[in-house]
Amino acid sequence: MLQAETLQLLCLTASSGVPLFSRGSSKQLPFSVIGSLNGVHMFGAGHGAQLSSCETDRGSRVVWGVFQDSLMLIAVSGSGGSSISQLQLRRLLENVWNCMVLVLGQDELSSIRNVERLKRELRSCYRLIDMLLERVNDEEGFMGDLTQCTDCLLPSHSGLLLQEAVDSFAQATESEFGCLLLNGRVARATEKWWSRLTPQEVVVLSVLVRSLADASSCDYPVFLPKGSPTVAIRLLSFQLLPGVHVCVLCGPKPSLHNASELISRFWSTLVENLRTCLEQAKRSSLPPSVSLRWDVQALLLINCDSRRALTVCPRVRVGAPAEDTPPLISTARRLELLRLFYVFAVTRYFTSQESTASDFAQGFTHVPVQCYLVTDECKCFGLQSPQHQLFLLMDPSVPTFALRTVATQTLSAITSATGF
């Protein structure tokens, strides 16, 4: 249906199958194919069968999702896009729906009164949807779209100062929801931001802030997909430095002008701290106090209690034992392998968090807490504890029997030094 390494997202009305938009691949699917994709889903529904996904004989994947019995989203990956898993496509549909609710509100999407008007209003979501499509295989290491956790940065030596600034700024703007974002990742946030917002809401809010990065400040009405899907609240966002934004969610007060006047009061003395944190974030998601073994190629660490996630993909090998040590494979490929291993682990072994788990684990009489995978490019190890999940990519030279030891040492080194 689509050429290799392509991804397309379709949106139709669920009742009549009227196309509303198509995003992704520059070569759109023919109308007859779109009609067939909708028709086969409606045929199954009419016979008591729910069609959620399929794979063609040429390797293309199709995933359907119906939301609020109003809109149908269909994700189609090309035959060469076999690395895009069914779980990734399912998460994409959920995130796209959340983005549309964020911008337009649930009422506007669940009760369609005028199709042409809805088409026009959905254009305001295109930028966010395109960014989500780009994130499926991005090189910046964002995993929250897939893991349904918040992409975070670990606190640096100035973390306490930044936390105090976020809390004070939020209080001054009459808000309990404040957040500091560095290149799209949450560096610090208020207690209510962590406890009351779902990770899915934080993901789409972060995408929205990045889409508005060209503006030094903005006042944007948003609907929280879980917390407030029908009543709009205000998102105030301010650019402190390129790539650094502070945001608050608030009510009618304060005005954007009054909130802007508070920026210099709380943040002018922290500019150098912010620059230092930004440079650290560009080099690594880990603070300088934590060092990884040279043979760790990438890792994804999830705190299961707080639903926060940390992705690390070293740029260079530090401390390699010999000059003839092979160079690291590309960052993009390591992140792709990390996503694939995450999907492999959570759909076959670590199934407690996944409603999409396969029947593979049905034969187990226990809950697996470790798994590993050996490939030509790397060796992978997954570790699950009551509080954490660690997914580790290591150099092929690491002995297979040592994978567990390296993983447990890595988890201990990060958590003991940072409290993550």
C-alpha positions in Angstrom: 0.0 0.0 0.0 2.8 2.4 1.0 6.4 2.4 -0.1 9.2 1.4 2.4 9.8 3.4 5.5 6.6 5.5 5.2 3.9 6.1 7.7 0.5 7.7 7.1 -2.3 8.7 9.5 -5.9 8.9 8.4 -8.9 10.4 10.2 -12.5 9.7 9.2 -15.9 10.0 10.8 -16.8 6.7 12.5 -20.4 6.6 11.4 -20.1 7.5 7.7 -16.5 7.1 6.9 -16.1 10.7 5.5 -12.3 11.5 5.3 -11.3 14.5 7.5 -7.5 14.6 7.0 -4.5 12.6 6.0 -1.0 13.2 7.4 2.4 11.6 7.0 3.6 10.1 3.8 3.8 12.6 0.9 2.2 10.0 -1.4 -1.3 9.7 0.0 -3.2 6.5 -0.3 -5.9 6.4 -3.0 -9.4 7.1 -2.0 -10.4 3.6 -2.9 -7.9 2.1 -0.5 -9.0 4.5 2.3 -12.6 3.5 1.6 -11.6 -0.2 1.8 -9.8 0.3 5.1 -12.9 1.9 6.5 -15.2 -0.6 4.9 -13.5 -3.7 6.2 -13.6 -2.3 9.8 -17.3 -1.5 9.5 -18.0 -4.9 8.0 -16.4 -6.5 11.1 -18.3 -4.3 13.5 -21.5 -5.2 11.8 -20.8 -8.9 12.5 -19.7 -8.5 16.1 -16.0 -8.5 15.4 -13.6 -5.7 16.4 -10.8 -5.3 13.8 -7.9 -3.6 15.6 -4.9 -4.4 13.5 -3.6 -6.4 10.6 -0.4 -7.1 8.6 -0.3 -7.5 4.8 1.6 -10.2 3.0 4.1 -7.6 2.0 4.8 -6.4 5.5 2.6 -3.3 5.8 0.9 -2.8 9.1 -2.6 -1.2 9.7 -4.0 -0.2 13.0 -7.6 1.1 13.6 -8.9 3.1 16.5 -12.4 4.5 17.2 -12.7 7.2 19.7 -15.9 8.3 21.5 -17.8 6.5 18.7 -17.2 9.6 16.7 -13.9 9.6 14.9 -11.8 6.7 13.4 -8.0 7.0 13.2 -6.1 4.6 11.0 -2.3 4.3 11.0 -0.6 2.6 8.1 3.1 1.8 7.9 4.9 0.9 4.7 6.3 -2.5 3.9 9.8 -1.4 4.8 8.6 0.0 8.1 8.5 -3.4 9.8 10.6 -1.7 12.6 7.4 0.3 13.5 5.6 -2.1 15.8 1.9 -2.5 16.3 2.3 -1.1 19.8 3.9 2.1 18.4 1.1 2.5 16.0 -1.5 2.0 18.7 0.2 4.5 20.9 0.4 7.0 18.0 -3.4 6.8 17.6 -3.9 7.4 21.3 -1.5 10.4 21.3 -3.1 11.9 18.2 -6.5 11.7 19.8 -5.2 13.3 22.9 -3.7 16.1 20.8 -7.0 16.8 19.1 -8.8 16.9 22.5 -6.1 19.2 23.8 -6.7 21.7 21.1 -10.4 21.4 20.3 -12.0 19.8 23.4 -13.8 16.5 23.6 -17.3 17.9 22.9 -16.3 19.3 19.6 -14.9 15.9 18.5 -17.6 13.6 19.9 -20.6 15.6 18.6 -20.0 16.4 15.0 -22.6 18.9 13.8 -20.8 20.1 10.6 -18.2 18.0 8.9 -16.7 20.9 6.8 -16.4 23.1 9.9 -14.6 20.2 11.7 -12.2 19.8 8.9 -11.2 23.4 9.1 -10.8 23.3 12.9 -8.7 20.2 12.7 -6.1 22.1 10.7 -5.0 23.7 14.0 -3.9 20.2 15.1 -1.7 19.4 12.0 1.5 20.8 13.5 1.2 18.7 16.6 0.2 15.6 14.7 3.1 16.0 12.3 5.5 16.2 15.3 4.0 13.0 16.8 4.6 11.3 13.4 8.2 12.5 13.4 8.7 11.2 16.9 7.9 7.6 16.0 11.5 7.2 14.8 13.1 10.5 16.0 16.8 10.9 16.9 16.3 13.0 20.0 15.4 10.0 22.2 11.8 10.8 23.1 10.2 7.6 24.4 7.2 9.0 26.3 5.0 8.6 23.2 5.6 4.9 23.3 6.1 4.2 27.0 3.2 6.5 28.2 5.7 7.9 30.7 7.0 11.5 31.1 10.4 12.1 29.4 12.6 13.6 32.1 16.0 15.0 32.9 17.7 14.1 36.1 18.4 16.9 38.5 21.8 18.6 38.4 23.7 20.4 41.1 21.4 23.4 40.6 18.3 21.3 40.7 17.1 22.7 44.1 17.4 26.3 42.9 15.4 25.5 39.8 12.8 23.7 41.8 12.3 26.6 44.1 12.0 29.0 41.1 9.4 26.8 39.5 7.3 26.5 42.7 7.6 30.3 43.4 6.8 31.3 39.9 3.7 29.0 39.8 2.5 30.4 43.1 3.0 34.0 41.9 0.8 33.2 38.8 -1.9 31.7 41.1 -1.3 28.2 39.7 -0.4 24.8 41.3 0.7 23.4 38.0 4.2 24.6 36.8 6.9 23.0 34.8 10.4 23.7 33.4 11.1 22.1 30.0 14.6 21.7 28.5 14.5 20.7 24.9 11.0 19.1 25.4 11.9 17.2 28.5 10.7 17.9 32.0 13.6 19.2 34.2 11.6 20.4 37.2 7.8 20.6 38.0 5.5 21.4 40.9 4.1 18.5 43.0 0.6 18.9 41.4 2.1 18.7 37.9 3.4 15.3 38.7 0.5 14.0 40.8 -2.6 15.4 39.0 -1.5 15.3 35.3 -1.3 12.0 33.6 1.9 11.2 31.6 -0.2 11.2 28.4 -1.2 14.8 29.2 2.4 15.8 29.9 3.5 14.3 26.6 1.0 16.3 24.5 1.6 19.5 26.5 5.3 19.1 25.8 4.7 18.7 22.1 2.4 21.7 22.1 5.1 23.9 23.9 7.7 22.8 21.3 5.4 23.7 18.5 5.1 27.2 19.9 8.9 27.5 20.4 9.2 30.5 18.0 7.1 32.7 20.4 8.8 34.3 23.4 5.5 34.0 25.3 2.0 32.6 24.6 -1.4 32.3 26.2 -3.0 29.2 24.8 -6.4 27.6 25.8 -6.1 23.9 26.2 -8.4 21.0 27.3 -6.7 18.3 29.4 -7.6 15.0 27.7 -8.1 13.2 31.1 -8.5 15.9 33.7 -10.5 18.6 31.9 -11.6 17.3 28.4 -14.7 19.6 28.2 -13.6 22.8 30.0 -10.7 24.9 28.7 -7.9 26.2 30.9 -5.0 28.4 30.0 -1.5 27.3 29.2 1.0 30.2 29.7 4.4 29.4 28.2 7.5 31.6 28.3 10.8 31.1 26.6 13.7 31.7 29.0 16.4 30.7 26.6 16.3 28.9 23.2 15.2 25.4 24.1 14.2 26.4 27.7 10.5 27.0 28.6 8.7 27.6 31.8 4.9 26.8 31.7 2.0 27.1 34.0 -1.7 26.0 33.8 -4.0 28.6 35.3 -7.5 30.1 35.2 -8.6 33.6 34.1 -5.8 35.3 36.1 -3.2 36.5 35.7 -3.1 38.2 32.3 -0.2 37.3 30.0 1.3 40.7 30.5 1.3 40.5 34.3 2.7 37.0 34.2 5.5 38.2 31.8 6.5 40.8 34.3 7.2 38.0 36.8 9.8 36.3 34.6 12.7 38.6 35.4 11.9 38.5 39.1 12.2 34.7 39.4 14.5 33.7 36.5 17.0 36.5 35.7 19.5 35.3 38.4 19.3 31.7 37.1 20.2 32.3 33.5 23.7 30.7 33.9 22.3 27.8 35.8 19.8 27.2 32.9 22.6 27.4 30.3 24.6 24.8 32.3 21.7 22.5 32.5 20.9 22.9 28.8 24.5 22.0 27.9 24.4 19.0 30.1 21.1 17.9 28.6 22.6 18.1 25.1 25.5 15.9 26.1 23.6 13.4 28.2 20.5 12.9 30.3 22.6 11.9 33.2 24.2 14.4 35.7 28.1 14.4 35.9 28.0 12.4 39.1 26.8 9.3 37.2 29.2 7.5 34.8 28.2 4.6 32.7 30.4 1.7 31.5 31.9 2.2 28.1 30.1 -0.8 26.7 26.6 0.6 27.5 25.3 1.8 24.2 21.9 3.1 25.3 19.3 2.7 28.1 15.7 3.4 29.0 14.9 3.7 32.7 11.3 3.9 33.9 10.2 4.7 37.4 7.0 2.7 37.6 5.6 4.6 40.6 5.9 8.1 39.2 5.6 7.0 35.5 8.7 9.1 34.6 11.2 7.9 32.0 14.9 8.6 31.4 16.6 7.9 28.0 20.4 7.9 27.7 22.3 7.4 24.4 26.0 8.2 24.8 27.6 10.2 22.0 31.1 8.7 22.5 32.7 5.8 24.3 34.4 6.8 27.5 37.0 4.5 29.0 37.1 1.9 26.1 39.9 -0.6 26.8 41.6 -0.5 23.4 42.1 1.8 20.5 40.7 -0.8 18.1 37.3 -0.8 19.9 34.7 -0.5 17.2 32.9 2.9 17.0 29.4 3.3 18.3 26.6 2.6 15.7 24.6 5.7 14.8 22.4 7.3 17.5 19.3 6.8 15.3 19.9 3.1 15.0 20.6 2.6 18.7 17.4 4.4 19.6 15.5 2.3 17.0 17.0 -0.8 18.6 16.0 0.4 22.1 12.4 0.9 21.0 12.3 -2.5 19.4 13.7 -4.1 22.6 11.2 -2.2 24.8 8.3 -3.5 22.6 9.8 -7.0 22.6 10.1 -7.0 26.4 6.7 -5.4 27.4 4.6 -7.5 25.0 6.2 -10.8 25.9 7.5 -10.6 29.4 6.9 -7.4 31.4 3.1 -7.6 30.7 1.8 -6.1 33.9 1.8 -2.5 32.5 0.5 -3.5 29.0 -3.1 -4.2 28.1 -1.8 -5.1 24.6 0.3 -8.0 25.8 0.3 -11.1 23.6 -0.6 -14.6 24.6 3.2 -15.5 24.7 3.3 -15.1 28.5 0.2 -17.2 29.2 2.3 -20.3 29.8 4.3 -18.7 32.6 3.4 -19.6 36.1 5.3 -16.6 37.4 5.9 -12.9 36.5 9.2 -12.7 34.6 11.5 -10.0 36.0 14.4 -10.3 33.6 14.9 -11.1 29.9 17.7 -10.7 27.4 18.2 -10.7 23.6 21.3 -11.2 21.6 21.7 -9.7 18.1 24.5 -9.1 15.6 24.5 -5.4 16.5 24.1 -5.5 20.3 23.1 -7.4 23.4 20.0 -6.3 25.3 18.9 -6.9 28.8 15.6 -6.0 30.5 15.2 -5.8 34.3 12.0 -5.3 36.2 11.6 -4.5 39.9 8.5 -3.3 41.8 9.7 0.3 41.3 11.7 0.3 38.1 12.1 -1.1 34.6 15.5 -0.9 32.9 16.1 -1.6 29.2 19.8 -1.8 28.4 21.6 -2.0 25.1 25.2 -3.2 25.4 28.2 -3.9 23.2 28.3 -7.3 21.5 31.6 -7.9 23.3 29.9 -8.1 26.7 29.7 -11.8 27.7 26.1 -13.0 27.8 26.5 -14.4 31.3 27.6 -10.9 32.5 24.5 -9.0 31.2 22.5 -9.3 34.4 25.4 -8.0 36.5 25.9 -5.0 34.2 22.2 -4.2 34.3 21.9 -4.4 38.1 25.1 -2.3 38.6 23.8 0.3 36.1 20.4 0.5 37.8 22.0 0.8 41.2 24.5 3.5 40.1 21.7 5.7 38.7 19.2 5.3 41.4 21.6 5.6 44.3 23.2 8.8 42.9 20.0 10.5 41.8 17.1 9.0 43.7 15.2 8.5 40.5 
